[in-house]
Amino acid sequence: MVDVSAPTKWLLRLLAVGYVFFLVAWPVALVVKETFSDGLGNLVEALTDSQVTGALQLTLMVALWAVVINTLFGVGISLLLVRYEFPGKRMLSAMIDIPLSVSPVVVGLALLLVYNGRTGWFGPSIEEAGYQVIFDTPGMIMATCFVALPLVIREVVPVLHEIGDDQEQAARSLGANAPQTFWRITLPSIKWAVVYGVVLSLARSLGEFGAVKIVSGNITGRTQTATLVVEAKYQNFQQSTAYATSFLLIFVSIACLVVVAFLRPKHDS
Amino acid sequence: MSIDVSGLTKTFPSTGSGRRGDFVALDDVSVSLPTGQLTALLGPSGGGKSTLLRIIAGLDTADTGTVTIEGTDATRLPPQKRNVGFVFQHYAVFKHMTVAKNVAFGLEIRKRPKAEIAERVDELLKLVHLSQFAHRLPSQLSGGQRQRMALARALAVEPSVLLLDEPFGALDAKVRKELREWLRRLHDEVAVTTVFVTHDQEEALEVADEIVVINEGRVEQVGTPDQLYDDPANDFVMSFLGEVTHLSGTVVRPHDIDVSTSPQFAGAVEGTVSRMLRVGFEVRLHVLTVDGEDVSVVMTRTHARSVGIREGSTVWLTVAAGATVVPSMRAASQVEMAG
């Protein structure tokens, strides 16, 4: 490494720490401080508000479904991208990154155009079959899936590249069929990448706002997720409840990251 | 015949831009590998020998041709149904399993009773001298130990053929030498039909019962090490199995040339010693003949001294009686040392 003089070293450290402090740590800390400004009162108040508890339950349900779906598809698509050659592969790989670059609000509008019950492409026929997508849970799960789509894939693909297919070929030559090879060899090798992708997806799904706001219709007590409640409460001058709900969202996300940091082995070998 | 391969052709589509055409890895290859023997597929890198082995194992598919293993047509069988053991150059160990679990893998897939698996794993680990490492992870083993574990893993399922793809290629020279001797002894003990790929002629000559020389996707010659060494089919086989030089239109080994300081025999070629290099007990000479050939000659130090050869002296070269020679395929003007 290049040697840097001591004052420069300290200046660089100060700059980095200061940057993260003013951008992330301080604002988040203030939310926590506001939450506990009168002890546990704000939290208790928020947790006894049926609008908040309902929203939390809905958020959890939507997030869990989205994570399960994204994990299954994510691992499948990763295997497809790494282990197989097919025309259009690069296009598929590029499309997977779209959710990272497109604003969630646009995602919500796009889904609305396709699935809404009156003028959408599929909407009317699906609704005739008895399913409501837009302004209901399926639409919210779809929107959440969309925005969190790349997270599992982008964690798993590099690991699949790195481990190569030697072990899988060895398993095949020892008599394992495709599912046996996947469960016994591939999955244990990519386990930590999948866990990490799941945690990132969960955190992203819990915090989704823009896309869900549009497809859910933001109906109080029915299709309002935790993030939407935060906005609604804040605009209704119930700041303390908004802070308390925000705190719960932050808490779950950080808890996820901490759990993984502890679970993950120090070096993957 | 244990493995019969006939008419195998395999081309890989060219991937690099600007490269012309597809790469032909195997060009109408037919060969029979006998039961119970240790056969080496020998040839230069990129010659197609690994591709042939992978097609026998079912890890690659041929464009045309058939593979028959123990009388069964295996051309369309998936690898897990061929009952072959495969050992990879880079071991392909299951990193997340202990040594014992690695060896047990094939048996667990076959749902054998637990007691039987434990017994067989024990036996195999003893065979490859890894008993004390049974509960270690592969990352705690050396390269040679990992490869022995991979071998035990392949043997566990009692394969009808054992295929090894450059099994010692990633190991250092000393371990490689030990392991190849050990493989020979192991084969005499277990006697499973074994095919291994190598680009090291010394390895093939030392270990194999039979050698198949493969170059540019074609079989150049099949035979025992002695047959190949003493009676090479062409100058490629001859030059690949050892050092060669060219003397008056023939390919000959440098140690099979007699040097004298006077024209004793008819047909002796006159030349001047242009360079003399001593390496241990042997002396390497470069002789520039009057025809313009640069011939290299190897002799013992003692012999060189007794004849009285030094740089600049005029000598006469003849091919020793009983030496292996093949006609040179190259024009005299292009003569250069090969090997």
Interface residues (C-beta under 8 A of the other chain):
Chain A: I163 D166 Q167 Q169 A170 A171 R172 S173 L174 G175 A176 N177 Q180 R184 I185 P188 S189 S269
Chain B: A57 G58 L59 P78 P79 Q80 R82 N83 V84 G85 F86 F88 H90 Y91 A92 V93 F94 K95 H96 F105 G106 I109 R110 S139 A150 R153 A154 A156 V157
